[in-house]
Amino acid sequence: MNHLSDLSFFDQLIRAGSLTRTAQQLGVTTAAISKRLSLLEQRLGIRLLERTTRRMVPTAEGWIYLEEGRRILAEVTSLEETISQHQEYPRGLLRILVGFGFGRTVIAPLIPKFLAAYPEVEVQLTLTDKPIRLTDNEVDVAIRFGQITDGRVVAKKLAANRRLLCASPSYLKQFGTPKTPQMLLKHQCIDIRERDETFGVWKLSHADQTVHIKIHGNTSTNDGETAVAWATQGMGIVLRSHWHIAPMLRSNQLVHILPEWEQSDADIYAIYPAKKYTPAKISAWISFLSEQLSSHAF
């Protein structure tokens, strides 16, 4: 068990990137982390890291220890998950990954209800729009939008979702309502720079037609909340998920335009690593989330 603990410690150290950051994550002093690393190197009789004032890099032996260690940790985790299948009640740490906007607005408010139903589960919720590979064993379940093409993960559809074009009544009164996607070229369009999506291009579909519109405007942002706020203030047209703009549509702060055109592949999925067995905590969370989202007033 001490050896497994050392493997986990070294893995966390490399992922954190520094002794100080590792100490912050573990709630101990930097000196304690440095001492533990020294003791580990003494036990192994090798130097695992080359350290300077600015960075630390694994030695050749350190890389071997890290890569083989991660493989061993993954096998132990898989073994424990296999054993846990015989437990009917979900328990243990559940690591959830979701984007900032949907995470704050929809997922975070559901966590207390989930924990009330499954008090032996501990939730670690991470909000980020940066891509993280589930196969790195850092996350149990991620919430993603659009088509999932990674064959190494299981994707469960949680809810239908569309991305809609909309603008404020004041903007449309001043500049007119576009009747075709091509007319968007004459309008101020607010672009949202998210993840690896093509910047400045809107892909719109209707029936068997798909068009790519190279939009332009004097505002762009990497934050969906900001983009929608700008749209409600009359600064332009925005393309945004229905779950986000539904309240603004109901209150007439925004108007749905070109309703027959939408951006495809926007449904909401829960994804998790493809393994022989699915831990009870993951199954319970996905079932709970699917039920909650099916009745959510987007």
Backbone torsions as a table, in degrees:
resi	resn	phi	psi	omega
1	MET	NA	-35.7	177.0
2	ASN	-62.8	-38.3	179.1
3	HIS	-65.1	-42.2	177.4
4	LEU	-63.6	-38.8	177.9
5	SER	-63.1	-39.4	178.2
6	ASP	-65.7	-41.6	177.8
7	LEU	-60.7	-44.9	179.4
8	SER	-64.7	-39.9	178.8
9	PHE	-62.0	-46.9	-177.6
10	PHE	-67.0	-38.0	176.4
11	ASP	-60.8	-46.5	179.5
12	GLN	-64.7	-37.3	179.6
13	LEU	-61.6	-45.3	-179.3
14	ILE	-68.4	-40.8	179.3
15	ARG	-64.3	-38.8	-179.9
16	ALA	-69.6	-35.7	175.9
17	GLY	90.9	-6.7	178.4
18	SER	-161.4	158.0	177.1
19	LEU	-65.0	-40.1	-177.3
20	THR	-63.8	-45.6	-178.9
21	ARG	-66.7	-36.5	177.1
22	THR	-64.1	-42.2	178.6
23	ALA	-60.7	-41.2	179.1
24	GLN	-63.9	-41.5	-179.5
25	GLN	-65.7	-35.7	-177.2
26	LEU	-92.1	-8.0	178.7
27	GLY	71.8	34.0	178.1
28	VAL	-128.5	-178.8	179.7
29	THR	-83.8	158.2	176.1
30	THR	-62.9	-35.8	179.1
31	ALA	-61.9	-37.5	179.4
32	ALA	-66.3	-38.1	177.4
33	ILE	-66.7	-43.0	179.4
34	SER	-62.4	-40.2	179.6
35	LYS	-66.9	-40.5	-179.4
36	ARG	-65.7	-38.8	177.6
37	LEU	-63.3	-42.3	179.1
38	SER	-62.5	-42.4	178.9
39	LEU	-64.3	-37.6	178.3
40	LEU	-64.9	-44.9	179.6
41	GLU	-64.7	-37.1	177.4
42	GLN	-65.1	-41.9	-179.4
43	ARG	-64.1	-40.1	-178.9
44	LEU	-80.8	-21.8	-178.5
45	GLY	74.0	23.9	178.9
46	ILE	-140.0	162.7	174.7
47	ARG	-95.0	123.2	-176.0
48	LEU	-92.1	-27.9	-175.3
49	LEU	-131.9	145.2	166.9
50	GLU	-102.2	118.4	-174.8
51	ARG	-114.9	137.7	171.1
52	THR	-125.2	-177.1	179.7
53	THR	-69.3	-20.1	-175.0
54	ARG	-107.4	-26.7	-175.6
55	ARG	-155.3	168.6	174.2
56	MET	-134.0	136.2	-176.2
57	VAL	-130.9	132.4	177.6
58	PRO	-61.4	141.6	171.4
59	THR	-72.2	176.5	177.3
60	ALA	-58.1	-42.6	177.8
61	GLU	-67.6	-34.4	178.7
62	GLY	-63.8	-39.3	178.1
63	TRP	-64.9	-40.6	178.2
64	ILE	-62.6	-46.1	179.8
65	TYR	-61.2	-40.1	-178.9
66	LEU	-67.5	-51.1	-174.8
67	GLU	-66.9	-44.9	178.3
68	GLU	-69.0	-34.4	178.4
69	GLY	-63.9	-42.0	178.2
70	ARG	-64.1	-37.5	177.7
71	ARG	-63.3	-43.6	-180.0
72	ILE	-65.2	-43.2	179.6
73	LEU	-62.7	-39.3	179.2
74	ALA	-65.1	-37.8	179.4
75	GLU	-68.4	-38.7	177.8
76	VAL	-65.5	-42.6	177.9
77	THR	-60.6	-43.9	179.0
78	SER	-61.8	-40.9	178.3
79	LEU	-61.8	-45.7	-179.4
80	GLU	-64.1	-37.4	178.8
81	GLU	-68.0	-36.4	177.1
82	THR	-62.4	-45.0	178.5
83	ILE	-63.4	-37.6	-176.5
84	SER	-67.1	-16.3	178.0
85	GLN	-62.4	-22.0	-180.0
86	HIS	-82.8	-4.6	176.2
87	GLN	-96.3	125.5	-177.4
88	GLU	-78.4	-21.3	-173.4
89	TYR	-102.7	128.5	179.4
90	PRO	-64.5	137.3	177.7
91	ARG	-157.4	165.3	177.0
92	GLY	99.0	-179.3	-177.1
93	LEU	-77.5	128.3	176.5
94	LEU	-116.0	113.1	-177.3
95	ARG	-98.7	115.5	-174.9
96	ILE	-112.3	134.4	178.9
97	LEU	-119.8	132.4	-179.5
98	VAL	-155.9	156.7	178.2
99	GLY	-67.2	161.8	-174.8
100	PHE	-58.9	-55.3	-173.2
101	GLY	-61.6	-55.1	-179.2
102	PHE	-66.5	-33.9	179.3
103	GLY	-64.1	-47.5	-179.4
104	ARG	-68.6	-44.2	-171.1
105	THR	-78.1	-40.0	-171.3
106	VAL	-113.8	-52.4	-171.6
107	ILE	-71.4	-51.2	-176.6
108	ALA	-54.8	-43.8	178.8
109	PRO	-64.2	-18.8	-179.5
110	LEU	-86.6	-17.4	-175.8
111	ILE	-59.2	-46.5	179.7
112	PRO	-57.4	-39.1	179.6
113	LYS	-67.2	-38.9	178.7
114	PHE	-65.3	-43.4	-179.7
115	LEU	-68.7	-29.5	175.8
116	ALA	-65.8	-33.9	179.0
117	ALA	-80.1	-30.0	-177.6
118	TYR	-131.6	75.3	-173.3
119	PRO	-66.8	-13.8	179.2
120	GLU	-91.5	4.6	174.3
121	VAL	-96.6	138.9	174.9
122	GLU	-112.0	123.9	-175.5
123	VAL	-100.9	132.3	171.9
124	GLN	-118.0	105.4	-175.6
125	LEU	-99.8	123.0	178.5
126	THR	-114.7	123.8	177.4
127	LEU	-102.9	120.3	179.1
128	THR	-161.8	148.2	174.4
129	ASP	-105.0	6.2	177.0
130	LYS	-83.2	140.8	179.3
131	PRO	-68.7	131.5	176.9
132	ILE	-130.3	131.9	-179.8
133	ARG	-80.0	125.0	178.6
134	LEU	-65.4	-25.5	-178.1
135	THR	-70.6	-7.5	177.2
136	ASP	-80.9	0.9	176.3
137	ASN	65.4	31.2	177.6
138	GLU	-103.3	-17.4	-173.9
139	VAL	-135.7	142.7	176.4
140	ASP	-90.7	-44.6	-178.3
141	VAL	-140.3	135.7	174.1
142	ALA	-120.1	148.9	175.8
143	ILE	-105.6	123.6	-176.6
144	ARG	-133.0	157.9	178.6
145	PHE	-111.4	141.1	175.3
146	GLY	91.2	178.9	-175.1
147	GLN	-64.8	135.5	179.4
148	ILE	-103.7	120.6	-175.9
149	THR	-111.2	-3.8	-178.4
150	ASP	-76.8	113.5	-178.1
151	GLY	-73.2	-7.2	-179.6
152	ARG	-86.6	-2.8	-179.2
153	VAL	-124.4	158.2	173.4
154	VAL	-98.3	132.3	-179.7
155	ALA	-116.5	121.6	177.8
156	LYS	-112.7	120.8	179.2
157	LYS	-71.1	127.5	-177.8
158	LEU	-98.9	-37.9	-176.7
159	ALA	-164.5	152.3	174.3
160	ALA	-76.8	149.1	-180.0
161	ASN	-154.6	143.8	176.6
162	ARG	-125.8	151.4	170.8
163	ARG	-100.3	125.1	-172.5
164	LEU	-116.0	149.2	172.7
165	LEU	-87.5	133.4	179.7
166	CYS	-153.0	161.4	178.3
167	ALA	-154.1	165.2	-179.4
168	SER	-78.4	154.5	176.0
169	PRO	-57.0	-36.7	-179.0
170	SER	-66.1	-39.4	178.4
171	TYR	-64.5	-46.3	-177.7
172	LEU	-66.8	-32.7	177.3
173	LYS	-66.8	-37.3	-178.1
174	GLN	-79.3	-40.1	-171.3
175	PHE	-113.1	-5.8	179.1
176	GLY	89.6	161.7	-178.9
177	THR	-101.0	121.6	178.2
178	PRO	-64.2	138.6	-178.6
179	LYS	-101.9	-17.2	178.6
180	THR	-137.6	158.1	177.0
181	PRO	-57.1	-34.4	-178.9
182	GLN	-63.9	-28.0	179.6
183	MET	-70.0	-14.4	176.3
184	LEU	-63.6	-24.0	-179.3
185	LEU	-62.3	-21.5	-179.0
186	LYS	-96.6	5.5	-175.2
187	HIS	-115.3	160.6	171.1
188	GLN	-76.9	117.7	179.5
189	CYS	-115.8	133.1	-178.2
190	ILE	-92.5	115.4	-176.7
191	ASP	-95.3	140.4	177.5
192	ILE	-111.0	116.4	-178.6
193	ARG	-90.4	96.9	-176.8
194	GLU	-119.3	130.2	173.3
195	ARG	47.2	-129.1	-174.2
196	ASP	-103.7	17.0	179.3
197	GLU	-69.2	148.6	-177.0
198	THR	-63.0	125.0	-176.6
199	PHE	-75.9	130.3	173.4
200	GLY	79.9	10.7	179.8
201	VAL	-128.4	128.0	175.0
202	TRP	-105.9	125.4	178.0
203	LYS	-98.9	113.3	-175.9
204	LEU	-117.1	140.6	-177.2
205	SER	-127.3	145.9	174.9
206	HIS	-151.3	118.9	-175.9
207	ALA	55.4	-119.6	-179.7
208	ASP	-102.0	15.0	179.7
209	GLN	-102.6	140.4	173.5
210	THR	-136.4	130.1	178.9
211	VAL	-125.8	149.9	175.5
212	HIS	-113.5	117.1	-177.1
213	ILE	-106.9	120.0	175.6
214	LYS	-83.1	98.5	-174.2
215	ILE	-81.6	164.8	173.4
216	HIS	-146.6	158.2	179.7
217	GLY	178.7	173.7	-177.9
218	ASN	-99.4	11.4	177.0
219	THR	-139.5	141.9	170.9
220	SER	-152.0	157.6	-177.2
221	THR	-158.4	160.7	173.8
222	ASN	-98.9	10.4	-177.2
223	ASP	-121.0	118.1	-178.4
224	GLY	-62.7	-37.2	179.1
225	GLU	-59.0	-44.0	-179.8
226	THR	-64.8	-43.2	-179.0
227	ALA	-60.7	-44.1	-179.5
228	VAL	-67.6	-38.6	177.2
229	ALA	-61.3	-42.5	177.2
230	TRP	-61.5	-42.0	-179.4
231	ALA	-62.5	-42.1	179.9
232	THR	-66.5	-23.2	179.0
233	GLN	-88.1	4.7	175.2
234	GLY	84.6	22.2	-175.9
235	MET	-89.3	-7.8	177.8
236	GLY	157.6	-170.0	-179.1
237	ILE	-98.0	139.4	-179.1
238	VAL	-127.9	148.6	174.1
239	LEU	-110.2	114.2	-171.6
240	ARG	-145.6	154.7	-179.8
241	SER	-62.4	143.5	-179.6
242	HIS	-59.4	-36.5	-179.0
243	TRP	-58.9	-29.2	-175.6
244	HIS	-84.8	-44.2	-171.5
245	ILE	-95.1	-3.8	-178.2
246	ALA	-53.0	-45.1	179.4
247	PRO	-62.2	-36.7	179.3
248	MET	-69.7	-33.1	176.8
249	LEU	-68.8	-40.8	-179.7
250	ARG	-66.8	-33.3	-178.5
251	SER	-91.4	3.7	179.8
252	ASN	64.5	19.8	171.3
253	GLN	-72.0	-28.8	176.5
254	LEU	-128.6	153.7	178.9
255	VAL	-121.7	131.5	177.9
256	HIS	-74.3	122.5	179.2
257	ILE	-115.2	159.2	-175.8
258	LEU	44.6	55.6	-172.4
259	PRO	-61.1	-23.3	179.7
260	GLU	-79.8	-9.6	179.7
261	TRP	-109.1	135.6	179.1
262	GLU	-149.0	162.6	175.2
263	GLN	-87.4	128.6	-175.0
264	SER	-77.4	172.0	173.6
265	ASP	57.2	56.3	-179.4
266	ALA	-121.7	9.0	-179.1
267	ASP	-64.8	158.9	-174.5
268	ILE	-98.2	128.0	-177.1
269	TYR	-125.9	148.0	165.0
270	ALA	-101.4	129.7	179.1
271	ILE	-124.2	146.3	179.5
272	TYR	-152.0	157.7	-176.2
273	PRO	-58.7	138.7	178.3
274	ALA	-75.7	113.0	178.9
275	LYS	-133.9	167.3	-178.8
276	LYS	-63.2	-37.7	-179.6
277	TYR	-123.8	144.3	175.8
278	THR	-104.7	119.2	179.8
279	PRO	-55.5	147.5	-178.2
280	ALA	-59.5	-34.7	-178.4
281	LYS	-64.2	-36.7	179.0
282	ILE	-71.6	-45.5	179.2
283	SER	-59.4	-42.4	-179.1
284	ALA	-65.0	-42.0	-178.4
285	TRP	-65.6	-45.3	-178.8
286	ILE	-65.5	-41.9	177.6
287	SER	-62.8	-45.0	178.6
288	PHE	-61.3	-47.6	-175.8
289	LEU	-65.7	-40.5	178.6
290	SER	-61.6	-41.4	179.2
291	GLU	-66.2	-42.4	-178.8
292	GLN	-66.6	-42.5	-177.3
293	LEU	-71.9	-29.0	179.7
294	SER	-65.5	-25.3	-179.4
295	SER	-109.2	6.1	-179.1
296	HIS	-74.7	135.7	-179.2
297	ALA	-85.1	80.4	176.7
298	PHE	-72.6	NA	NA
